[in-house]
Amino acid sequence: PGLELDGEHIKVDANMKTNIAGLFACGDCVGRPYSYLKSAGQGLTAALNAVDYLAKKDK
């Protein structure tokens, strides 16, 4: 509930952040083009930003 969508896809910024703090999305669920290469790159971006989010939250 409350997750912002862009049509039928999850809305994210360049860091793969959604409008819900601590929730990241990537790959096909965030839009076209549907590609495993795009998904892998965005997955890495989301993972690195999630780690950074958690590190800052612990401080």
Order of alpha helices (4+ residues) and beta strands (2+ residues): beta-beta-alpha
